[in-house]
Amino acid sequence: MAGEDRTEEPTSKRLSEARKRGQIPFSKEAAVGLGFLGLFGLFSFGAGRLLEGYEGVLSRGLQSVDQGPDSVSGVMSLVSSFFIQSAPLLLIPALAVGSLGIAASLLQTRFNIAWEAIKPDIKKINPLEGIKRLLGYRGLVEVFKELFKIIVIGAISYFVLWPQKDRLARMIGASAAEILQTVGGICMQLLLMIGLTYMVLAIADYLFQRYSTNRELKMTKEEVKQEMKQQDMSAEMKRAIKQRQMEATRRRMMAQVPEADVVITNPTHYAVALAYQSGEPAPKVIASGVDLVAKDIREKAKEAGVEIVENPPLARSLYSMCKPGDWIPADLYVAVAEVLAFVYRRRERKNVSHTV
């Protein structure tokens, strides 16, 4: 019903479909926070080599500035040279941050890749749909969250940098090593504080996303009933298909019973029909069954004039070891050969008596 409240928890089927669409709890702040903390750890344990590299690049840059490039092209050449020399040193932190971001995303989604969410969709670039999302419940929360992050990160930066203003002012004319040591220490404080702040935000955001996603996926009582009906109908259809397949197999098997050379019985619980043709590697089981199916095989054999031989151990062994269409196993060659020899002798005596 259109006005019915969504009070029921989402079913496993609904949750599975939501995962395929990418509709799962996810916080972007976790990837950012891990990135900042990863940089902090990287610089804490590998700061020596990185600082040496940065110091060399900075020293060469300061020397070039002292020499004073005499044209705009000279300045551009100096800047480009500085970035080219810095690129390899920036690559390691960039790879570390990227790897941690990917790891955070995969862990949150439990390695789920929502291909449906990746597919192009005109609604994603429709301005009206974008405005609706922005003014919606989630959109307003996202706007508030971004404003809150700006205020918090701004406050952290202020409280870390403001006490260092005099120290930074004295860096004019200092050596590259002194500049890197001072600025590096301040950056380390910022990385740690911002990283921890983002992780706290990530935990709060993930809990909100989890609550919000569950709220969106909740179902009405009618939707739950309809889904249960669909599942029951699906189970009934599966049973019906399986039943039809079994009946078709049984009909094909019964149609082959008149071609058998012998039916070996238990005498009432088991029945196995065997046929042997010259040139084949061994006799073949063409029909087998227990109880009612065994009864049908015996009746079909009687109608077709096929010999029925009672041999309980052999009947049970054939039934347990072979399926219709299988050659009999080598272990049973002798026992089956004795039965077939007995059947062939009886058939010959009947033929002789009919001839006389």
LINDA-V162934 format. One record per backbone hydrogen bond with DSSP energy under -0.5 kcal/mol. CO is the residue of the C=O (numbers start at 0). NH is the residue of the N-H. If there is no record, write none. Layout:
BEGIN
CO:NH ; CO:NH
END
This chain:
BEGIN
0:3 ; 4:6 ; 7:218 ; 10:14 ; 11:15 ; 12:16 ; 13:17 ; 14:18 ; 15:19 ; 16:20 ; 17:21 ; 17:22 ; 18:21 ; 19:115 ; 21:23 ; 25:27 ; 26:29 ; 26:30 ; 27:31 ; 28:32 ; 29:33 ; 30:34 ; 31:35 ; 32:36 ; 33:37 ; 34:38 ; 35:39 ; 36:40 ; 37:41 ; 38:42 ; 39:43 ; 40:44 ; 41:45 ; 42:46 ; 45:49 ; 46:50 ; 47:51 ; 48:52 ; 49:53 ; 50:54 ; 51:55 ; 52:56 ; 53:57 ; 54:58 ; 55:59 ; 56:60 ; 57:61 ; 58:62 ; 59:63 ; 60:64 ; 61:65 ; 62:66 ; 63:67 ; 70:74 ; 71:75 ; 72:76 ; 73:77 ; 74:78 ; 75:79 ; 76:80 ; 77:81 ; 78:82 ; 79:83 ; 80:84 ; 81:85 ; 82:86 ; 83:87 ; 85:89 ; 86:90 ; 87:91 ; 88:92 ; 89:93 ; 90:94 ; 91:95 ; 92:96 ; 93:97 ; 94:98 ; 95:99 ; 96:100 ; 97:101 ; 98:102 ; 99:103 ; 100:104 ; 101:105 ; 102:106 ; 103:107 ; 104:108 ; 105:109 ; 105:110 ; 108:111 ; 110:112 ; 111:113 ; 112:114 ; 113:117 ; 114:118 ; 120:123 ; 120:124 ; 121:124 ; 122:125 ; 124:126 ; 125:129 ; 126:130 ; 127:131 ; 128:132 ; 129:133 ; 130:134 ; 131:135 ; 132:138 ; 135:139 ; 136:140 ; 137:141 ; 138:142 ; 139:143 ; 140:144 ; 141:145 ; 142:146 ; 143:147 ; 144:148 ; 145:149 ; 146:150 ; 147:151 ; 148:152 ; 149:153 ; 150:154 ; 151:155 ; 152:156 ; 153:157 ; 154:158 ; 155:159 ; 156:160 ; 157:161 ; 160:163 ; 161:164 ; 163:167 ; 164:168 ; 165:169 ; 167:170 ; 168:171 ; 170:173 ; 174:178 ; 175:179 ; 176:180 ; 177:181 ; 178:182 ; 179:183 ; 180:184 ; 181:185 ; 182:186 ; 183:187 ; 184:188 ; 185:189 ; 186:190 ; 187:191 ; 188:192 ; 189:193 ; 190:194 ; 191:195 ; 192:196 ; 193:197 ; 194:198 ; 195:199 ; 196:200 ; 197:201 ; 198:202 ; 199:203 ; 200:204 ; 201:205 ; 202:206 ; 203:207 ; 204:208 ; 205:209 ; 206:210 ; 207:211 ; 208:212 ; 209:213 ; 210:214 ; 211:215 ; 212:216 ; 213:217 ; 214:217 ; 218:7 ; 219:223 ; 220:224 ; 221:225 ; 222:226 ; 223:227 ; 224:228 ; 225:229 ; 226:230 ; 227:231 ; 228:232 ; 229:233 ; 230:234 ; 231:235 ; 232:236 ; 233:237 ; 234:238 ; 235:239 ; 236:240 ; 237:241 ; 238:242 ; 239:243 ; 240:244 ; 241:245 ; 242:246 ; 243:247 ; 244:248 ; 245:249 ; 246:250 ; 247:251 ; 248:252 ; 249:253 ; 250:254 ; 251:255 ; 252:255 ; 252:256 ; 253:256 ; 255:258 ; 256:259 ; 260:306 ; 261:263 ; 261:273 ; 262:308 ; 263:271 ; 264:310 ; 268:290 ; 269:265 ; 270:288 ; 271:263 ; 272:285 ; 272:286 ; 273:260 ; 273:261 ; 274:283 ; 276:279 ; 282:327 ; 283:274 ; 283:285 ; 284:324 ; 286:272 ; 288:270 ; 289:292 ; 290:294 ; 291:295 ; 292:296 ; 293:297 ; 294:298 ; 295:299 ; 296:300 ; 297:301 ; 298:302 ; 299:303 ; 300:304 ; 300:305 ; 301:304 ; 306:262 ; 306:308 ; 308:264 ; 308:310 ; 310:314 ; 311:315 ; 312:316 ; 313:317 ; 314:318 ; 315:319 ; 316:320 ; 317:321 ; 322:325 ; 325:284 ; 328:331 ; 329:332 ; 331:335 ; 332:336 ; 333:337 ; 334:338 ; 335:339 ; 336:340 ; 337:341 ; 338:342 ; 339:343 ; 340:344 ; 341:345 ; 342:346 ; 343:347 ; 344:348 ; 345:349 ; 346:350 ; 347:351 ; 348:352 ; 349:353 ; 350:354 ; 351:355
END
